[in-house]
Amino acid sequence: MTSFDSSPTLTAWRALLAVAVVFVMLATTGWTAVRQQRSDEPREIALASWARDRIAGHALPDVTAPPYRLAHFFATLTTGQQVALADKYPLVVGNLNGAPVTLRYHANRLALKQAQSVESARTHDSTLSPDGRDEAVHRLERFRSMLAKNRQILAFDPSGKGRAAEVFGDLDRASRVSVVVPGVDTNLLTLERSAGRTYSAPVGMARSLYGAERAARPGTPTAVIAWADYTAPAGIGMDAALGRLAAVGAVRLNAMVSALPGTSAVSLFCHSYGSVLCGVAAHKVPARVSDIAVAGSPGMRADSAEQLDTDARVWAMRDRDDWIQDVPYLAVGGIGHGADPVDPDFGARIVSAGDAIGHSGYFEPGTESLSNFAAIGVGAYGSVSCAGADSACHSGISGEQDT
């Protein structure tokens, strides 16, 4: 485990380095422009129509209503009425927290087919630039991949760079649910990657974790969500150094978790900037969230685990070769994300990353980092290997838990 020097000289040096990093970011990248959803985006058009529509003589509910109210609304509908709404408004129902998950899967397949048709036409648009045509081709390939048999798409929005979430396992029957929260450059085109980088993308991370959890405890029904359903920073620019996108994403994450079916315990596995988002979300996470585990974290916008103000257990790991350790762990005028979660003074349960492969290798099959994540995900806390020679990360946990 990395040793930490808290001397005044080192602290001052880090402060100067942080300021230097800020100036470099401003000079080389500027403020990253996050594309705002326009009123002519497909989902915005569908939402406007939804707000005016009715079913069985009743107005459709506000899509921003709490998940339990939306769940009650769908419970009052017949199966035929539910399917009819999903068929008419796939981009609404497919992203509606509180709608039955199987109905959301159905709606998102329809939305993907519609998006595929649109993108297919764009690939033949002679007015597009070469870069625009290449992007259309890549988006078309992504939509075709997401339409593969048996894929369970929990959320899908093609607007802008796009957002999505995919489920592995049976959410309705799972007693343990894990949510993978990825970091910068997360969008539809980076939702999954090809061989060699498979496990550095959200879908690969989640699929790998699901397999490891089933191997760790075959008798425990589990489900894993690849949650790429927020607007992430584009590259290592100013948005990555600020907490604005994390704050917006935290609201979306907590809303999704609140809407999960059943009473399953939920664990959050947050990588890189995703750990910033989870840190912001921590004080408002639903009570069913039992664990928040971060890897390769630039900070959680808190000075300590206690400051996260959550009853969930907080775990942290970092590979010895992870470049994130060179980022200044400071917060100056809203820039930076605070203390290092693997610093013993932070107060997280520090877990061994073992043979993880740099910043993007925590979910690689066969690694100790993945095995530890899987143990946390299924509640096999006694199997977690702590960083260092002691077992401090096991303190206060009485045995293994199945729920």
BAGU-91752 format. One record per residue (C-alpha): residue in one letter; y, x, z. Coordinates in nm, 4 decimals. Example, Ala and Ser with C-alpha at 12.3 -4.5 7.8 and 13.67 -1.06 7.14 Angstrom:
2
 koldren        Y        X        Z
       A  -0.4500   1.2300   0.7800
       S  -0.1060   1.3670   0.7140
***
This chain:
403
 koldren        Y        X        Z
       M   0.0000   0.0000   0.0000
       T   0.3486   0.1200  -0.0842
       S   0.5467   0.2694   0.2018
       F   0.9021   0.1494   0.2539
       D   1.2054   0.3559   0.3534
       S   1.4823   0.1480   0.5114
       S   1.7233   0.4370   0.5644
       P   2.0969   0.3678   0.5111
       T   2.1059   0.6219   0.2279
       L   1.8299   0.4446   0.0363
       T   1.9884   0.1052   0.0975
       A   2.3225   0.2275  -0.0380
       W   2.1501   0.3809  -0.3388
       R   1.9747   0.0544  -0.4157
       A   2.3024  -0.1352  -0.3888
       L   2.4647   0.0987  -0.6408
       L   2.1608   0.0694  -0.8664
       A   2.1803  -0.3098  -0.8470
       V   2.5433  -0.3057  -0.9596
       A   2.4548  -0.0669  -1.2413
       V   2.1721  -0.2949  -1.3546
       V   2.4124  -0.5876  -1.3655
       F   2.6594  -0.3996  -1.5863
       V   2.3798  -0.2876  -1.8182
       M   2.2571  -0.6457  -1.8489
       L   2.6047  -0.7722  -1.9273
       A   2.6668  -0.4961  -2.1803
       T   2.3352  -0.5227  -2.3620
       T   2.2244  -0.8842  -2.3324
       G   2.5192  -1.0845  -2.2114
       W   2.4603  -1.4235  -2.0593
       T   2.1426  -1.5642  -2.2050
       A   2.2212  -1.8867  -2.3830
       V   1.9691  -2.1506  -2.2812
       R   1.9460  -2.4115  -2.5494
       Q   2.0429  -2.7530  -2.4137
       Q   1.8465  -3.0549  -2.5279
       R   2.0433  -3.2424  -2.7943
       S   2.0607  -3.6192  -2.8249
       D   1.8682  -3.5988  -3.1538
       E   1.5644  -3.4257  -3.0007
       P   1.2491  -3.6437  -3.0316
       R   1.2059  -3.6915  -2.6570
       E   1.5728  -3.7786  -2.6049
       I   1.5468  -4.0470  -2.8734
       A   1.2279  -4.1834  -2.7120
       L   1.3896  -4.1896  -2.3665
       A   1.6866  -4.3866  -2.4981
       S   1.4548  -4.6446  -2.6540
       W   1.2384  -4.6604  -2.3390
       A   1.5450  -4.7422  -2.1284
       R   1.6124  -5.0525  -2.3412
       D   1.2539  -5.1747  -2.3755
       R   1.0490  -5.4262  -2.1778
       I   0.6810  -5.5069  -2.1256
       A   0.5362  -5.8392  -2.0139
       G   0.8929  -5.9614  -1.9626
       H   0.9847  -5.6743  -1.7282
       A   1.2135  -5.3766  -1.7867
       L   1.0460  -5.0388  -1.8047
       P   1.1061  -4.8220  -1.4962
       D   1.3605  -4.5423  -1.4730
       V   1.1776  -4.2219  -1.5700
       T   1.3538  -4.0410  -1.2835
       A   1.2057  -4.2773  -1.0229
       P   0.9820  -4.1185  -0.7557
       P   0.6218  -4.0640  -0.8715
       Y   0.4828  -4.3205  -0.6267
       R   0.7009  -4.5923  -0.7805
       L   0.5945  -4.4980  -1.1306
       A   0.2304  -4.4936  -1.0177
       H   0.2761  -4.8453  -0.8769
       F   0.4266  -4.9606  -1.2068
       F   0.1279  -4.8360  -1.4076
       A  -0.1110  -4.9898  -1.1538
       T   0.0376  -5.3330  -1.2324
       L  -0.0416  -5.2962  -1.6037
       T  -0.3666  -5.3728  -1.7785
       T  -0.5479  -5.0865  -1.9500
       G  -0.4366  -5.2279  -2.2834
       Q  -0.0728  -5.2362  -2.1753
       Q  -0.0912  -4.8771  -2.0485
       V  -0.2354  -4.7535  -2.3786
       A   0.0188  -4.9535  -2.5764
       L   0.3051  -4.7835  -2.3898
       A   0.1471  -4.4406  -2.4399
       D   0.1028  -4.5113  -2.8120
       K   0.4631  -4.6266  -2.8493
       Y   0.6240  -4.3612  -2.6260
       P   0.3916  -4.0582  -2.6180
       L   0.6710  -3.8122  -2.5372
       V   0.7736  -4.0273  -2.2399
       V   0.4374  -4.1282  -2.0932
       G   0.2895  -3.7837  -2.1525
       N   0.5510  -3.6272  -1.9262
       L   0.5793  -3.9047  -1.6698
       N   0.4903  -3.8015  -1.3146
       G   0.3046  -4.0974  -1.1673
       A   0.1299  -4.2038  -1.4879
       P  -0.2529  -4.1707  -1.4732
       V  -0.3476  -3.8191  -1.5832
       T  -0.5994  -3.9388  -1.8432
       L  -0.3276  -4.1578  -1.9957
       R  -0.0980  -3.8551  -2.0076
       Y  -0.3674  -3.6540  -2.1869
       H  -0.3958  -3.9350  -2.4444
       A  -0.0189  -3.9600  -2.4898
       N   0.0229  -3.5862  -2.5324
       R  -0.2443  -3.5691  -2.8026
       L  -0.0446  -3.8273  -2.9955
       A   0.2802  -3.6368  -2.9331
       L   0.1171  -3.3149  -3.0496
       K  -0.0059  -3.4790  -3.3710
       Q   0.3458  -3.6043  -3.4402
       A   0.4943  -3.2606  -3.3675
       Q   0.2308  -3.1022  -3.5913
       S   0.3365  -3.3243  -3.8814
       V   0.7031  -3.2391  -3.8294
       E   0.6337  -2.8667  -3.8124
       S   0.4044  -2.8765  -4.1122
       A   0.6913  -3.0226  -4.3172
       R   0.9295  -2.7570  -4.1846
       T   0.7062  -2.4769  -4.3097
       H   0.7850  -2.5968  -4.6627
       D   1.1584  -2.6413  -4.6037
       S   1.3358  -2.4207  -4.8567
       T   1.6596  -2.4307  -4.6554
       L   1.5039  -2.2437  -4.3616
       S   1.5651  -1.8728  -4.3212
       P   1.2599  -1.6434  -4.3273
       D   1.2776  -1.6207  -3.9464
       G   1.3030  -1.9991  -3.9198
       R   1.0012  -2.0437  -4.1444
       D   0.8015  -1.7913  -3.9432
       E   0.8845  -1.9781  -3.6239
       A   0.7766  -2.3065  -3.7843
       V   0.4445  -2.1477  -3.8849
       H   0.3860  -2.0169  -3.5336
       R   0.4737  -2.3520  -3.3754
       L   0.2377  -2.5273  -3.6158
       E  -0.0416  -2.2884  -3.5175
       R   0.0312  -2.3540  -3.1507
       F   0.0176  -2.7310  -3.1917
       R  -0.3090  -2.7079  -3.3829
       S  -0.4556  -2.4943  -3.1053
       M  -0.3419  -2.7374  -2.8359
       L  -0.5113  -3.0213  -3.0259
       A  -0.8512  -2.8522  -3.0007
       K  -1.1288  -3.0708  -2.8633
       N  -1.1358  -3.1333  -2.4864
       R  -0.8008  -2.9678  -2.4093
       Q  -0.6208  -3.1583  -2.1337
       I  -0.2452  -3.1389  -2.1907
       L  -0.0641  -3.2718  -1.8841
       A   0.2879  -3.2200  -2.0206
       F   0.4325  -3.1517  -2.3648
       D   0.7889  -3.1415  -2.4937
       P   0.8585  -2.9699  -2.8289
       S   1.2365  -2.9758  -2.7758
       G   1.4077  -2.6380  -2.7994
       K   1.1625  -2.3592  -2.7235
       G   0.9289  -2.6180  -2.5725
       R   0.7468  -2.6804  -2.2461
       A   0.3883  -2.7693  -2.1615
       A   0.1202  -2.7821  -1.8944
       E  -0.2573  -2.7747  -1.9322
       V  -0.5347  -2.8677  -1.6889
       F  -0.8722  -2.7010  -1.6440
       G  -1.1199  -2.9115  -1.4477
       D  -1.1032  -3.2697  -1.3239
       L  -0.7739  -3.3440  -1.1468
       D  -0.8918  -3.6869  -1.0333
       R  -1.1971  -3.5479  -0.8521
       A  -1.0807  -3.2026  -0.7417
       S  -1.0633  -3.1245  -0.3709
       R  -0.8671  -2.8050  -0.4418
       V  -0.5979  -2.7719  -0.7084
       S  -0.4344  -2.4453  -0.8115
       V  -0.1090  -2.4242  -1.0068
       V  -0.0230  -2.1097  -1.2046
       V   0.3551  -2.0637  -1.2301
       P   0.4415  -1.7949  -1.4922
       G   0.7602  -1.5929  -1.5362
       V   1.0105  -1.4902  -1.8050
       D   0.9654  -1.5727  -2.1732
       T   0.7476  -1.8744  -2.0988
       N   0.7626  -2.1314  -2.3784
       L   0.5352  -2.3019  -2.6297
       L   0.4921  -1.9905  -2.8434
       T   0.3894  -1.7791  -2.5420
       L   0.1744  -2.0476  -2.3779
       E  -0.1315  -1.8532  -2.4908
       R  -0.1851  -1.5141  -2.6489
       S  -0.4519  -1.3506  -2.8598
       A  -0.7203  -1.1011  -2.7594
       G  -0.5903  -0.8039  -2.5654
       R  -0.3127  -1.0069  -2.4003
       T  -0.5061  -1.3245  -2.3253
       Y  -0.4699  -1.3094  -1.9478
       S  -0.0980  -1.2345  -1.9485
       A  -0.0162  -1.5832  -2.0807
       P  -0.0177  -1.9065  -1.8743
       V  -0.3245  -2.0627  -2.0366
       G  -0.5254  -1.7405  -2.0096
       M  -0.4197  -1.6946  -1.6465
       A  -0.5237  -2.0480  -1.5537
       R  -0.8511  -2.0400  -1.7440
       S  -0.9406  -1.7080  -1.5805
       L  -0.8544  -1.8380  -1.2330
       Y  -1.0568  -2.1555  -1.2896
       G  -1.3626  -1.9518  -1.3848
       A  -1.3209  -1.7232  -1.0831
       E  -1.2836  -2.0185  -0.8455
       R  -1.5978  -2.1848  -0.9753
       A  -1.7856  -1.8576  -0.9321
       A  -1.6473  -1.8066  -0.5811
       R  -1.7486  -2.1501  -0.4558
       P  -1.9578  -2.3465  -0.7093
       G  -1.9895  -2.6487  -0.4810
       T  -1.6172  -2.7057  -0.4493
       P  -1.4632  -2.9312  -0.7156
       T  -1.1552  -2.7451  -0.8374
       A  -0.8875  -2.7836  -1.1015
       V  -0.6284  -2.5341  -1.2232
       I  -0.2996  -2.6157  -1.3961
       A  -0.1259  -2.3760  -1.6339
       W   0.2263  -2.4928  -1.5561
       A   0.4682  -2.3796  -1.8266
       D   0.6751  -2.6939  -1.7849
       Y   1.0107  -2.5400  -1.7006
       T   1.2836  -2.3527  -1.8861
       A   1.2198  -1.9857  -1.8074
       P   1.4601  -1.6946  -1.8644
       A   1.4419  -1.5428  -2.2112
       G   1.3790  -1.1732  -2.1504
       I   1.5179  -0.9536  -1.8758
       G   1.8773  -1.0704  -1.9030
       M   2.1237  -1.2283  -1.6653
       D   1.9224  -1.5504  -1.6362
       A   1.6339  -1.3431  -1.4983
       A   1.8632  -1.1911  -1.2358
       L   2.0010  -1.5276  -1.1251
       G   1.8404  -1.8245  -0.9527
       R   1.9797  -2.1097  -1.1634
       L   1.6732  -2.1657  -1.3813
       A   1.4464  -2.1199  -1.0794
       A   1.6349  -2.3938  -0.8944
       V   1.5967  -2.6394  -1.1822
       G   1.2322  -2.5417  -1.2268
       A   1.1630  -2.5830  -0.8547
       V   1.2622  -2.9497  -0.8721
       R   1.0230  -3.0008  -1.1656
       L   0.7405  -2.8163  -0.9893
       N   0.7689  -3.0189  -0.6685
       A   0.7854  -3.3428  -0.8657
       M   0.4666  -3.2533  -1.0540
       V   0.2808  -3.1597  -0.7344
       S   0.3967  -3.4812  -0.5663
       A   0.2447  -3.6824  -0.8480
       L  -0.1017  -3.5207  -0.8451
       P  -0.3776  -3.7754  -0.7851
       G  -0.5814  -3.7922  -0.4660
       T  -0.5355  -3.5848  -0.1528
       S  -0.6454  -3.2421  -0.2782
       A  -0.5027  -2.9294  -0.1170
       V  -0.2765  -2.7415  -0.3586
       S  -0.2218  -2.3667  -0.3939
       L   0.0624  -2.2164  -0.5978
       F   0.0036  -1.8850  -0.7776
       C   0.3400  -1.7521  -0.8854
       H   0.3824  -1.4513  -1.1107
       S   0.7001  -1.2462  -1.1631
       Y   1.0029  -1.4783  -1.2077
       G   0.7639  -1.7631  -1.1260
       S   0.7669  -1.6318  -0.7681
       V   1.1450  -1.6752  -0.7613
       L   1.0930  -2.0382  -0.8592
       C   0.8235  -2.0842  -0.5927
       G   1.0504  -1.9275  -0.3318
       V   1.3237  -2.1789  -0.4129
       A   1.0714  -2.4639  -0.4157
       A   0.9050  -2.3599  -0.0881
       H   1.1198  -2.5501   0.1604
       K   1.0641  -2.8792  -0.0240
       V   0.7033  -2.8436  -0.1398
       P   0.4869  -3.1466  -0.0620
       A   0.2813  -3.1175   0.2572
       R  -0.0391  -3.0894   0.0536
       V   0.0636  -2.7378  -0.0601
       S  -0.1426  -2.5141   0.1685
       D  -0.0767  -2.1745   0.0080
       I   0.1902  -1.9961  -0.1957
       A   0.0676  -1.6668  -0.3426
       V   0.2972  -1.4357  -0.5399
       A   0.2186  -1.1364  -0.7579
       G   0.4566  -0.8873  -0.9171
       S   0.7479  -1.0585  -0.7473
       P   1.1121  -0.9515  -0.7920
       G   1.1866  -1.1484  -0.4731
       M   1.1710  -1.5088  -0.3531
       R   1.5444  -1.5572  -0.2842
       A   1.4786  -1.5163   0.0862
       D   1.4980  -1.2353   0.3391
       S   1.1657  -1.3265   0.5009
       A   0.8685  -1.5583   0.4729
       E   1.0052  -1.7498   0.7701
       Q   1.3277  -1.8148   0.5780
       L   1.1260  -1.9949   0.3096
       D   1.0959  -2.2733   0.5668
       T   0.7479  -2.3877   0.4654
       D   0.4252  -2.4660   0.6488
       A   0.2276  -2.3198   0.3576
       R   0.0687  -1.9780   0.4027
       V   0.2609  -1.7154   0.2046
       W   0.0588  -1.4392   0.0343
       A   0.1891  -1.1449  -0.1692
       M   0.0376  -0.8686  -0.3813
       R   0.1612  -0.5970  -0.6133
       D  -0.0295  -0.3470  -0.8213
       R   0.0611   0.0192  -0.7657
       D   0.1506   0.0547  -1.1358
       D   0.3651  -0.2578  -1.1556
       W   0.7125  -0.1672  -1.2870
       I   0.8653  -0.4536  -1.0849
       Q   0.8639  -0.2273  -0.7786
       D   1.1556  -0.0354  -0.9344
       V   1.3783  -0.3438  -0.9409
       P   1.6359  -0.3382  -0.6562
       Y   1.5255  -0.5903  -0.3927
       L   1.8737  -0.7103  -0.3075
       A   2.0919  -1.0179  -0.3438
       V   2.4571  -0.9462  -0.4258
       G   2.6883  -1.2337  -0.5139
       G   2.4014  -1.4500  -0.6323
       I   2.2543  -1.1705  -0.8460
       G   1.9091  -1.0502  -0.7421
       H   1.6349  -1.2297  -0.5548
       G   1.6333  -1.0770  -0.2078
       A   1.3723  -0.8935  -0.0045
       D   1.0455  -0.7519  -0.1353
       P   0.7586  -0.9914  -0.0492
       V   0.5135  -0.7006  -0.0075
       D   0.7374  -0.5265   0.2454
       P   0.5625  -0.5767   0.5826
       D   0.8966  -0.6812   0.7314
       F   0.9079  -0.9791   0.4964
       G   0.6197  -1.1372   0.6846
       A   0.3892  -1.2477   0.4023
       R   0.0131  -1.1936   0.4162
       I  -0.0185  -0.8805   0.2014
       V  -0.3234  -0.8928  -0.0223
       S  -0.4891  -0.6110  -0.2149
       A  -0.4193  -0.6114  -0.5877
       G  -0.7061  -0.3683  -0.6318
       D  -0.7636  -0.2863  -0.9966
       A  -0.5016  -0.5171  -1.1434
       I  -0.3563  -0.3755  -1.4623
       G   0.0199  -0.3304  -1.4244
       H   0.2662  -0.6173  -1.4171
       S   0.0704  -0.8539  -1.6416
       G  -0.2854  -0.7842  -1.5289
       Y  -0.3292  -0.9812  -1.2060
       F  -0.5485  -1.2473  -1.3696
       E  -0.7761  -1.0111  -1.5619
       P  -1.1444  -1.1050  -1.5066
       G  -1.3278  -0.8673  -1.2750
       T  -1.0179  -0.7522  -1.0870
       E  -0.9796  -0.7667  -0.7108
       S  -0.6467  -0.9414  -0.7560
       L  -0.8159  -1.2313  -0.9379
       S  -1.0974  -1.2462  -0.6800
       N  -0.8400  -1.2718  -0.4026
       F  -0.6511  -1.5439  -0.5838
       A  -0.9755  -1.7370  -0.6349
       A  -1.0657  -1.7045  -0.2657
       I  -0.7264  -1.8429  -0.1674
       G  -0.7552  -2.1202  -0.4240
       V  -1.0867  -2.2502  -0.2900
       G  -0.9987  -2.1942   0.0764
       A  -1.2439  -1.9056   0.1266
       Y  -0.9871  -1.7135   0.3291
       G  -1.2431  -1.4895   0.4960
       S  -1.3223  -1.3417   0.1544
       V  -0.9645  -1.2317   0.0897
       S  -0.9249  -0.8547   0.1017
       C  -0.6065  -0.7468   0.2743
       A  -0.3962  -0.4535   0.1596
       G  -0.4420  -0.1499   0.3813
       A  -0.7135  -0.0843   0.6369
       D  -0.6551  -0.3795   0.8725
       S  -0.7041  -0.7549   0.8368
       A  -0.3556  -0.8686   0.9307
       C  -0.3441  -1.1085   0.6385
       H  -0.6245  -1.3105   0.8032
       S  -0.4324  -1.3698   1.1247
       G  -0.3981  -1.7281   1.2379
       I  -0.6610  -1.8619   0.9973
       S  -0.9620  -2.0061   1.1787
       G  -1.2538  -1.9822   0.9382
       E  -1.2803  -2.1078   0.5840
       Q  -1.1500  -2.4422   0.4721
       D  -1.2936  -2.6790   0.2139
       T  -1.0043  -2.9178   0.1763
***
